[in-house]
Amino acid sequence: HAQRYLYSLYFTLTTMTTVGYGDIVATNFTEVCFVLVLLLQASVVFASLMGVLTDLISTLNTASKVDAERKRILSVYMTWRDVPRNLFLR
């Protein structure tokens, strides 16, 4: 039963990772096991990269929000202190 389970896992992972069933396919049980290991490893690497990229984009977005808030606070302060407009925009 383990062999059937691994073949079904092979079918599922090949379908879900959109690798597809092209000209080169696993023809025996050993190749199916090898491809399963590669597909699982590729899935983990892809998920890790997506996590890192998401974190990077989130960090950049947070930094720009902090800068915008600092500019807003400075603008309010300069307006309160009646700083001339030409100095205000520098």
Phi and psi in radians as a Rosetta constraint file:
Dihedral C 1 N 2 CA 2 C 2 CIRCULARHARMONIC -1.135 0.35
Dihedral N 2 CA 2 C 2 N 3 CIRCULARHARMONIC -0.644 0.35
Dihedral C 2 N 3 CA 3 C 3 CIRCULARHARMONIC -1.138 0.35
Dihedral N 3 CA 3 C 3 N 4 CIRCULARHARMONIC -0.725 0.35
Dihedral C 3 N 4 CA 4 C 4 CIRCULARHARMONIC -1.095 0.35
Dihedral N 4 CA 4 C 4 N 5 CIRCULARHARMONIC -0.725 0.35
Dihedral C 4 N 5 CA 5 C 5 CIRCULARHARMONIC -1.068 0.35
Dihedral N 5 CA 5 C 5 N 6 CIRCULARHARMONIC -0.781 0.35
Dihedral C 5 N 6 CA 6 C 6 CIRCULARHARMONIC -1.177 0.35
Dihedral N 6 CA 6 C 6 N 7 CIRCULARHARMONIC -0.645 0.35
Dihedral C 6 N 7 CA 7 C 7 CIRCULARHARMONIC -1.124 0.35
Dihedral N 7 CA 7 C 7 N 8 CIRCULARHARMONIC -0.705 0.35
Dihedral C 7 N 8 CA 8 C 8 CIRCULARHARMONIC -1.200 0.35
Dihedral N 8 CA 8 C 8 N 9 CIRCULARHARMONIC -0.642 0.35
Dihedral C 8 N 9 CA 9 C 9 CIRCULARHARMONIC -1.130 0.35
Dihedral N 9 CA 9 C 9 N 10 CIRCULARHARMONIC -0.695 0.35
Dihedral C 9 N 10 CA 10 C 10 CIRCULARHARMONIC -1.040 0.35
Dihedral N 10 CA 10 C 10 N 11 CIRCULARHARMONIC -0.846 0.35
Dihedral C 10 N 11 CA 11 C 11 CIRCULARHARMONIC -1.045 0.35
Dihedral N 11 CA 11 C 11 N 12 CIRCULARHARMONIC -0.787 0.35
Dihedral C 11 N 12 CA 12 C 12 CIRCULARHARMONIC -1.136 0.35
Dihedral N 12 CA 12 C 12 N 13 CIRCULARHARMONIC -0.845 0.35
Dihedral C 12 N 13 CA 13 C 13 CIRCULARHARMONIC -1.169 0.35
Dihedral N 13 CA 13 C 13 N 14 CIRCULARHARMONIC -0.666 0.35
Dihedral C 13 N 14 CA 14 C 14 CIRCULARHARMONIC -1.129 0.35
Dihedral N 14 CA 14 C 14 N 15 CIRCULARHARMONIC -0.648 0.35
Dihedral C 14 N 15 CA 15 C 15 CIRCULARHARMONIC -1.275 0.35
Dihedral N 15 CA 15 C 15 N 16 CIRCULARHARMONIC -0.812 0.35
Dihedral C 15 N 16 CA 16 C 16 CIRCULARHARMONIC -1.230 0.35
Dihedral N 16 CA 16 C 16 N 17 CIRCULARHARMONIC -0.546 0.35
Dihedral C 16 N 17 CA 17 C 17 CIRCULARHARMONIC -1.512 0.35
Dihedral N 17 CA 17 C 17 N 18 CIRCULARHARMONIC 0.056 0.35
Dihedral C 17 N 18 CA 18 C 18 CIRCULARHARMONIC 0.933 0.35
Dihedral N 18 CA 18 C 18 N 19 CIRCULARHARMONIC 0.508 0.35
Dihedral C 18 N 19 CA 19 C 19 CIRCULARHARMONIC -1.211 0.35
Dihedral N 19 CA 19 C 19 N 20 CIRCULARHARMONIC -0.667 0.35
Dihedral C 19 N 20 CA 20 C 20 CIRCULARHARMONIC 1.506 0.35
Dihedral N 20 CA 20 C 20 N 21 CIRCULARHARMONIC -3.086 0.35
Dihedral C 20 N 21 CA 21 C 21 CIRCULARHARMONIC -2.137 0.35
Dihedral N 21 CA 21 C 21 N 22 CIRCULARHARMONIC 1.232 0.35
Dihedral C 21 N 22 CA 22 C 22 CIRCULARHARMONIC -1.369 0.35
Dihedral N 22 CA 22 C 22 N 23 CIRCULARHARMONIC -2.632 0.35
Dihedral C 22 N 23 CA 23 C 23 CIRCULARHARMONIC -1.225 0.35
Dihedral N 23 CA 23 C 23 N 24 CIRCULARHARMONIC -0.502 0.35
Dihedral C 23 N 24 CA 24 C 24 CIRCULARHARMONIC -1.863 0.35
Dihedral N 24 CA 24 C 24 N 25 CIRCULARHARMONIC 2.001 0.35
Dihedral C 24 N 25 CA 25 C 25 CIRCULARHARMONIC -2.276 0.35
Dihedral N 25 CA 25 C 25 N 26 CIRCULARHARMONIC 2.790 0.35
Dihedral C 25 N 26 CA 26 C 26 CIRCULARHARMONIC -1.257 0.35
Dihedral N 26 CA 26 C 26 N 27 CIRCULARHARMONIC 2.214 0.35
Dihedral C 26 N 27 CA 27 C 27 CIRCULARHARMONIC -1.827 0.35
Dihedral N 27 CA 27 C 27 N 28 CIRCULARHARMONIC -0.312 0.35
Dihedral C 27 N 28 CA 28 C 28 CIRCULARHARMONIC -2.374 0.35
Dihedral N 28 CA 28 C 28 N 29 CIRCULARHARMONIC 3.039 0.35
Dihedral C 28 N 29 CA 29 C 29 CIRCULARHARMONIC -1.088 0.35
Dihedral N 29 CA 29 C 29 N 30 CIRCULARHARMONIC -0.670 0.35
Dihedral C 29 N 30 CA 30 C 30 CIRCULARHARMONIC -1.102 0.35
Dihedral N 30 CA 30 C 30 N 31 CIRCULARHARMONIC -0.741 0.35
Dihedral C 30 N 31 CA 31 C 31 CIRCULARHARMONIC -1.171 0.35
Dihedral N 31 CA 31 C 31 N 32 CIRCULARHARMONIC -0.647 0.35
Dihedral C 31 N 32 CA 32 C 32 CIRCULARHARMONIC -1.080 0.35
Dihedral N 32 CA 32 C 32 N 33 CIRCULARHARMONIC -0.767 0.35
Dihedral C 32 N 33 CA 33 C 33 CIRCULARHARMONIC -1.109 0.35
Dihedral N 33 CA 33 C 33 N 34 CIRCULARHARMONIC -0.738 0.35
Dihedral C 33 N 34 CA 34 C 34 CIRCULARHARMONIC -1.086 0.35
Dihedral N 34 CA 34 C 34 N 35 CIRCULARHARMONIC -0.798 0.35
Dihedral C 34 N 35 CA 35 C 35 CIRCULARHARMONIC -1.127 0.35
Dihedral N 35 CA 35 C 35 N 36 CIRCULARHARMONIC -0.655 0.35
Dihedral C 35 N 36 CA 36 C 36 CIRCULARHARMONIC -1.043 0.35
Dihedral N 36 CA 36 C 36 N 37 CIRCULARHARMONIC -0.776 0.35
Dihedral C 36 N 37 CA 37 C 37 CIRCULARHARMONIC -1.079 0.35
Dihedral N 37 CA 37 C 37 N 38 CIRCULARHARMONIC -0.776 0.35
Dihedral C 37 N 38 CA 38 C 38 CIRCULARHARMONIC -1.126 0.35
Dihedral N 38 CA 38 C 38 N 39 CIRCULARHARMONIC -0.741 0.35
Dihedral C 38 N 39 CA 39 C 39 CIRCULARHARMONIC -1.136 0.35
Dihedral N 39 CA 39 C 39 N 40 CIRCULARHARMONIC -0.729 0.35
Dihedral C 39 N 40 CA 40 C 40 CIRCULARHARMONIC -1.135 0.35
Dihedral N 40 CA 40 C 40 N 41 CIRCULARHARMONIC -0.727 0.35
Dihedral C 40 N 41 CA 41 C 41 CIRCULARHARMONIC -1.140 0.35
Dihedral N 41 CA 41 C 41 N 42 CIRCULARHARMONIC -0.755 0.35
Dihedral C 41 N 42 CA 42 C 42 CIRCULARHARMONIC -1.107 0.35
Dihedral N 42 CA 42 C 42 N 43 CIRCULARHARMONIC -0.659 0.35
Dihedral C 42 N 43 CA 43 C 43 CIRCULARHARMONIC -1.127 0.35
Dihedral N 43 CA 43 C 43 N 44 CIRCULARHARMONIC -0.726 0.35
Dihedral C 43 N 44 CA 44 C 44 CIRCULARHARMONIC -1.147 0.35
Dihedral N 44 CA 44 C 44 N 45 CIRCULARHARMONIC -0.760 0.35
Dihedral C 44 N 45 CA 45 C 45 CIRCULARHARMONIC -1.103 0.35
Dihedral N 45 CA 45 C 45 N 46 CIRCULARHARMONIC -0.773 0.35
Dihedral C 45 N 46 CA 46 C 46 CIRCULARHARMONIC -1.083 0.35
Dihedral N 46 CA 46 C 46 N 47 CIRCULARHARMONIC -0.788 0.35
Dihedral C 46 N 47 CA 47 C 47 CIRCULARHARMONIC -1.090 0.35
Dihedral N 47 CA 47 C 47 N 48 CIRCULARHARMONIC -0.700 0.35
Dihedral C 47 N 48 CA 48 C 48 CIRCULARHARMONIC -1.124 0.35
Dihedral N 48 CA 48 C 48 N 49 CIRCULARHARMONIC -0.765 0.35
Dihedral C 48 N 49 CA 49 C 49 CIRCULARHARMONIC -1.107 0.35
Dihedral N 49 CA 49 C 49 N 50 CIRCULARHARMONIC -0.725 0.35
Dihedral C 49 N 50 CA 50 C 50 CIRCULARHARMONIC -1.112 0.35
Dihedral N 50 CA 50 C 50 N 51 CIRCULARHARMONIC -0.666 0.35
Dihedral C 50 N 51 CA 51 C 51 CIRCULARHARMONIC -1.124 0.35
Dihedral N 51 CA 51 C 51 N 52 CIRCULARHARMONIC -0.760 0.35
Dihedral C 51 N 52 CA 52 C 52 CIRCULARHARMONIC -1.134 0.35
Dihedral N 52 CA 52 C 52 N 53 CIRCULARHARMONIC -0.773 0.35
Dihedral C 52 N 53 CA 53 C 53 CIRCULARHARMONIC -1.115 0.35
Dihedral N 53 CA 53 C 53 N 54 CIRCULARHARMONIC -0.709 0.35
Dihedral C 53 N 54 CA 54 C 54 CIRCULARHARMONIC -1.093 0.35
Dihedral N 54 CA 54 C 54 N 55 CIRCULARHARMONIC -0.748 0.35
Dihedral C 54 N 55 CA 55 C 55 CIRCULARHARMONIC -1.114 0.35
Dihedral N 55 CA 55 C 55 N 56 CIRCULARHARMONIC -0.713 0.35
Dihedral C 55 N 56 CA 56 C 56 CIRCULARHARMONIC -1.105 0.35
Dihedral N 56 CA 56 C 56 N 57 CIRCULARHARMONIC -0.812 0.35
Dihedral C 56 N 57 CA 57 C 57 CIRCULARHARMONIC -1.117 0.35
Dihedral N 57 CA 57 C 57 N 58 CIRCULARHARMONIC -0.708 0.35
Dihedral C 57 N 58 CA 58 C 58 CIRCULARHARMONIC -1.092 0.35
Dihedral N 58 CA 58 C 58 N 59 CIRCULARHARMONIC -0.724 0.35
Dihedral C 58 N 59 CA 59 C 59 CIRCULARHARMONIC -1.133 0.35
Dihedral N 59 CA 59 C 59 N 60 CIRCULARHARMONIC -0.754 0.35
Dihedral C 59 N 60 CA 60 C 60 CIRCULARHARMONIC -1.103 0.35
Dihedral N 60 CA 60 C 60 N 61 CIRCULARHARMONIC -0.711 0.35
Dihedral C 60 N 61 CA 61 C 61 CIRCULARHARMONIC -1.136 0.35
Dihedral N 61 CA 61 C 61 N 62 CIRCULARHARMONIC -0.713 0.35
Dihedral C 61 N 62 CA 62 C 62 CIRCULARHARMONIC -1.115 0.35
Dihedral N 62 CA 62 C 62 N 63 CIRCULARHARMONIC -0.730 0.35
Dihedral C 62 N 63 CA 63 C 63 CIRCULARHARMONIC -1.107 0.35
Dihedral N 63 CA 63 C 63 N 64 CIRCULARHARMONIC -0.709 0.35
Dihedral C 63 N 64 CA 64 C 64 CIRCULARHARMONIC -1.200 0.35
Dihedral N 64 CA 64 C 64 N 65 CIRCULARHARMONIC -0.596 0.35
Dihedral C 64 N 65 CA 65 C 65 CIRCULARHARMONIC -1.159 0.35
Dihedral N 65 CA 65 C 65 N 66 CIRCULARHARMONIC -0.682 0.35
Dihedral C 65 N 66 CA 66 C 66 CIRCULARHARMONIC -1.111 0.35
Dihedral N 66 CA 66 C 66 N 67 CIRCULARHARMONIC -0.773 0.35
Dihedral C 66 N 67 CA 67 C 67 CIRCULARHARMONIC -1.088 0.35
Dihedral N 67 CA 67 C 67 N 68 CIRCULARHARMONIC -0.749 0.35
Dihedral C 67 N 68 CA 68 C 68 CIRCULARHARMONIC -1.107 0.35
Dihedral N 68 CA 68 C 68 N 69 CIRCULARHARMONIC -0.682 0.35
Dihedral C 68 N 69 CA 69 C 69 CIRCULARHARMONIC -1.170 0.35
Dihedral N 69 CA 69 C 69 N 70 CIRCULARHARMONIC -0.696 0.35
Dihedral C 69 N 70 CA 70 C 70 CIRCULARHARMONIC -1.088 0.35
Dihedral N 70 CA 70 C 70 N 71 CIRCULARHARMONIC -0.744 0.35
Dihedral C 70 N 71 CA 71 C 71 CIRCULARHARMONIC -1.113 0.35
Dihedral N 71 CA 71 C 71 N 72 CIRCULARHARMONIC -0.687 0.35
Dihedral C 71 N 72 CA 72 C 72 CIRCULARHARMONIC -1.126 0.35
Dihedral N 72 CA 72 C 72 N 73 CIRCULARHARMONIC -0.785 0.35
Dihedral C 72 N 73 CA 73 C 73 CIRCULARHARMONIC -1.100 0.35
Dihedral N 73 CA 73 C 73 N 74 CIRCULARHARMONIC -0.744 0.35
Dihedral C 73 N 74 CA 74 C 74 CIRCULARHARMONIC -1.107 0.35
Dihedral N 74 CA 74 C 74 N 75 CIRCULARHARMONIC -0.696 0.35
Dihedral C 74 N 75 CA 75 C 75 CIRCULARHARMONIC -1.090 0.35
Dihedral N 75 CA 75 C 75 N 76 CIRCULARHARMONIC -0.770 0.35
Dihedral C 75 N 76 CA 76 C 76 CIRCULARHARMONIC -1.090 0.35
Dihedral N 76 CA 76 C 76 N 77 CIRCULARHARMONIC -0.765 0.35
Dihedral C 76 N 77 CA 77 C 77 CIRCULARHARMONIC -1.099 0.35
Dihedral N 77 CA 77 C 77 N 78 CIRCULARHARMONIC -0.792 0.35
Dihedral C 77 N 78 CA 78 C 78 CIRCULARHARMONIC -1.156 0.35
Dihedral N 78 CA 78 C 78 N 79 CIRCULARHARMONIC -0.614 0.35
Dihedral C 78 N 79 CA 79 C 79 CIRCULARHARMONIC -1.169 0.35
Dihedral N 79 CA 79 C 79 N 80 CIRCULARHARMONIC -0.727 0.35
Dihedral C 79 N 80 CA 80 C 80 CIRCULARHARMONIC -1.106 0.35
Dihedral N 80 CA 80 C 80 N 81 CIRCULARHARMONIC -0.640 0.35
Dihedral C 80 N 81 CA 81 C 81 CIRCULARHARMONIC -1.504 0.35
Dihedral N 81 CA 81 C 81 N 82 CIRCULARHARMONIC 0.045 0.35
Dihedral C 81 N 82 CA 82 C 82 CIRCULARHARMONIC 0.984 0.35
Dihedral N 82 CA 82 C 82 N 83 CIRCULARHARMONIC 0.794 0.35
Dihedral C 82 N 83 CA 83 C 83 CIRCULARHARMONIC -1.247 0.35
Dihedral N 83 CA 83 C 83 N 84 CIRCULARHARMONIC 2.369 0.35
Dihedral C 83 N 84 CA 84 C 84 CIRCULARHARMONIC -0.978 0.35
Dihedral N 84 CA 84 C 84 N 85 CIRCULARHARMONIC 2.550 0.35
Dihedral C 84 N 85 CA 85 C 85 CIRCULARHARMONIC -1.063 0.35
Dihedral N 85 CA 85 C 85 N 86 CIRCULARHARMONIC -0.648 0.35
Dihedral C 85 N 86 CA 86 C 86 CIRCULARHARMONIC -1.176 0.35
Dihedral N 86 CA 86 C 86 N 87 CIRCULARHARMONIC -0.543 0.35
Dihedral C 86 N 87 CA 87 C 87 CIRCULARHARMONIC -1.372 0.35
Dihedral N 87 CA 87 C 87 N 88 CIRCULARHARMONIC -0.551 0.35
Dihedral C 87 N 88 CA 88 C 88 CIRCULARHARMONIC -1.057 0.35
Dihedral N 88 CA 88 C 88 N 89 CIRCULARHARMONIC -0.663 0.35
Dihedral C 88 N 89 CA 89 C 89 CIRCULARHARMONIC -1.530 0.35
Dihedral N 89 CA 89 C 89 N 90 CIRCULARHARMONIC -0.068 0.35
